């Protein structure tokens, strides 16, 4: 009968091949890409932009204009 190895519990920090402790990340990529238009970001309140950027693991720094510009650059794709 073959033995079954138990996997370490999530978050226990198992050892990698090189002997270094592997790190588990709490970040999970959202399933849906935001479908806002540039005008939506221009009208969006700062708290909502902050939440959106955090949700995608992006930096939430700078003033409101910087955050809007970053969100538009990250999420608004040019239409062809």
KAPEHU-V355253 format. One record per pair of residues at least 12 apart in sequence whose C-alpha atoms are under 6 Angstrom apart, sorted by the first residue. I is the first residue (numbers start at 1). J is the second residue. Records with the same first field share a line. If there is no record, write none. Layout:
BEGIN
I = J ; J
END
This chain:
BEGIN
none
END
